[in-house]
């Protein structure tokens, strides 16, 4: 049974383990940076199997107009069970109907997001980080 929590305190080690298992490209070995990412997110939605963190949605938002879904990661052994979809549903419920959800997809997930209600948009721009 998966339990979902909003803004549950998270530790870098457990989030790093989810990132590594999920296949998402994040600085998973830089635990200080991961903790900073967690601590500075406006919303963290987490999925738990008992005491084990199995998925996370990490977002930055103004709670009024838009929300950037920075991370959506589900441990490999828990993928294709609707957990990512449920994390997004809970995030949207938490944000309310006035807030649009925006994300940058990994190439491998380009077909996933339209299946769960996202519309593809060709008008995004990115200034890449140095590292």
HELIX and SHEET records of a PDB file:
HELIX    1   1 UNK A   12  UNK A   22  1                                  11    
HELIX    2   2 UNK A   31  UNK A   39  1                                   9    
HELIX    3   3 UNK A   76  UNK A   78  5                                   3    
HELIX    4   4 UNK A   83  UNK A   95  1                                  13    
HELIX    5   5 UNK A  107  UNK A  109  5                                   3    
HELIX    6   6 UNK A  110  UNK A  115  1                                   6    
SHEET    1   A 5 UNK A   2  UNK A   6  0                                        
SHEET    2   A 5 UNK A  43  UNK A  49 -1                                        
SHEET    3   A 5 UNK A  52  UNK A  61 -1                                        
SHEET    4   A 5 UNK A  66  UNK A  74 -1                                        
SHEET    5   A 5 UNK A 100  UNK A 102  1                                        
END                                                                             
